[in-house]
Amino acid sequence: MRTQKAKSLTLSALALLATMPFLTPAQAAEPTARSTAILQVRTAPGWTAPVIGNLAKNQQVTLEHCTRNGDWCQLGPELTPDLAGGWVRAGYLVGMAAKMRVTPFQFMVNPWGRQ
């Protein structure tokens, strides 16, 4: 009886999988973020890093990395060479899917019990 149910569930799962649409390359593209203001692009995360240019308001960007605390994000390679890889303040970017994908996880409690 148990193997009958397992076989039935397996066949149902395969049938469901077969009906799922496959993603096109455009649909599988990286999620983007959008700037909510004109942003200064810096060479490194932090207010004291030199400014290398500006990101236009409402400009769509991909993100390479965000700092662990989520304050700064590094821009992706699709921008002009002088802005690609630059850093902007994350609070002025809209697009949680793009941010979450590149932000390292931060434990709220140390699982090893050390400070």
Steps between C-alpha positions, in 0.01 A plus 500: 500500500778740596690446174179557305461846663867585446475399134184709460663804662811463282291482183296803610817698568643408158175599327504835679865557409427422135231769484722774646623751244873531446661841551632690203840669538326836541281367779797343676698824490638638821261712705565871479483789741393856417647822638250731670719810469815623328764298684870562540697192395810442716815290465426311822219472757503798733439874503872583486573297184565714188204567269551367146169607345122513537221253447190655343166497680287194407798324337475120501815320618613151593690455824820305556515517879347677799673547833398264780312780680323593175617862496694497171464310170751447221370564148509236227704498179227623261576866573765715335855386588554794736187413708502118481614357830437827683312518832174682584297546817256204513221700665447686172454181297161333454501129417515260790547195276819647357630598845417174677677293237836669565487583873681256731286344771549648846424289807291676761643267765845347487432123461836418657430704817809719466511877478 
